[in-house]
Amino acid sequence: MESHALHNSSLRTLAIELLSPHGSPSWRSTNDAPAFLALATAEGILGLLHARICATGAVHRLPPALVDGLRDGAHRQAAMELAQRAELRRLVAASRARGLDMLLMKGASLAYDVYPDPAWRVRSDIDLLIRAADRARVRASLEELGFRSEPEVSGRLATYQFHSARIDAHGVRHLCDVHWKLANPQRFADAIAFDELARTAAPIPMLGPDARGLGRAHALWLACVHQVAHHYNRDMLVWVYDVHLLAESLDATELARFLELAERTQARRVCLRALLLARSRFGTSIPPAAIETLEAAREDEPSKVFLDPGLRPFEVLLDDLRVLRGWRARLTLLKEHLFPDPAYMRLTYARGSRAPLLWLYGRRIVRGAAKWFRQPPPAMPDRTGPRSSRFRAAR
């Protein structure tokens, strides 16, 4: 087990060197090409790697089987991106026709903004940000477009997103992750209002005249927060590369806005972690004054709890309870996690069964108790189905 972990670490280091502008990687005869391709796929960088080895000439120094695997994977990504782009254009046009205000974010936006080729930014879903008041209309609009949702953990406080999926005529599955707040943890959920994000939103011409994504300062803030708010400090390379490209794209005004955001939302240490990680992996150029500003955060900055490498779901829940004001809100959050909607319970725990609902709730609580106190496994980029909430694994 230890030798396997060391081998994976060695392959990951090689992948980072291949992506770094000043790296000089060398392929060892002991390296496993299929294992490297699997790692590149899991880390979401297969297309990026193929582009980099072609641009740097490394393609001539690597085993033909590895080069062929990277090329085939890059071609698959390019084909998938064409299908995703068509679906995005369709979603944006339908949203605008119905008078709905919608912002693309995360990979669905970054692919068409900071990446030279959108096919290089692999993504398994479409992250949309909407106004909370538009939830029912957006869901109805998606249903008209052929998207369907299964019951999920829902409520006023437990989650701020829902998922809808459809399979197109070519068999490609499109998953929409619809958010009305930027993150599920209460610490970040209300950090930036939709109206502020909309004022600085950036057009995405490739997706149509009405397509807009987060402005780069806001996108960088979200890329930094996303790693810790939803994924327990998992430094997946594609997410780190997002931070790298965004950080290097900011002009002086945007950088100042990003630093102001980090301070106002009390997330300077979270942002510092992500930027230093990008610099250590890919040599990201970050002005020393920006680093000094982020380092000036006080030691007890509230969001620091999310930087704990051993963070568990239970500790995130405790922080949620600390942030919420009043016992009524806290009890509501606990109720929504412990006793989800009956339709969700039937689908998840007893599909087709007539078991008493009370028994199903008891089963959920008993089965999930240990997982609330266990550190979650590393997140993977390719999700095959919707997540009910960030605590789905702890049910």
Stockholm file with secondary structure:
# STOCKHOLM 1.0

chainA/1-395         MESHALHNSSLRTLAIELLSPHGSPSWRSTNDAPAFLALATAEGILGLLHARICATGAVHRLPPALVDGLRDGAHRQAAMELAQRAELRRLVAASRARGLDMLLMKGASLAYDVYPDPAWRVRSDIDLLIRAADRARVRASLEELGFRSEPEVSGRLATYQFHSARIDAHGVRHLCDVHWKLANPQRFADAIAFDELARTAAPIPMLGPDARGLGRAHALWLACVHQVAHHYNRDMLVWVYDVHLLAESLDATELARFLELAERTQARRVCLRALLLARSRFGTSIPPAAIETLEAAREDEPSKVFLDPGLRPFEVLLDDLRVLRGWRARLTLLKEHLFPDPAYMRLTYARGSRAPLLWLYGRRIVRGAAKWFRQPPPAMPDRTGPRSSRFRAAR
#=GR chainA/1-395 SS CHHHHHHHHHHHHHHHHHHSTTCCCCCCTTCCHHHHHHHHHHTTCHHHHHHHHHHHSGGGTSCHHHHHHHHHHHHHHHHHHHHHHHHHHHHHHHHHHTTCCEEEETHHHHTTTTSSSGGGSCCSSEEEEECGGGHHHHHHHHHHTTCBCCCCCCCSSSCSEEEEEEECTTSCEEEEEEESSSCSSHHHHTSSCHHHHHHTCEECGGGCTTCEECCHHHHHHHHHHHHHHTTTTCCCHHHHHHHHHHHHHCCHHHHHHHHHHHHHTTCHHHHHHHHHHHHHHHCCCCCHHHHHHHHTSCTTCGGGGGGCTTCCHHHHHHHHHHHSCSHHHHHHHHHHHHSCCHHHHHHHHCTTCCCCHHHHHHHHHHHHHHHHTSCCCCCCSCCSSCCSSTTGGGC
#=GC SS_cons         CHHHHHHHHHHHHHHHHHHSTTCCCCCCTTCCHHHHHHHHHHTTCHHHHHHHHHHHSGGGTSCHHHHHHHHHHHHHHHHHHHHHHHHHHHHHHHHHHTTCCEEEETHHHHTTTTSSSGGGSCCSSEEEEECGGGHHHHHHHHHHTTCBCCCCCCCSSSCSEEEEEEECTTSCEEEEEEESSSCSSHHHHTSSCHHHHHHTCEECGGGCTTCEECCHHHHHHHHHHHHHHTTTTCCCHHHHHHHHHHHHHCCHHHHHHHHHHHHHTTCHHHHHHHHHHHHHHHCCCCCHHHHHHHHTSCTTCGGGGGGCTTCCHHHHHHHHHHHSCSHHHHHHHHHHHHSCCHHHHHHHHCTTCCCCHHHHHHHHHHHHHHHHTSCCCCCCSCCSSCCSSTTGGGC
//
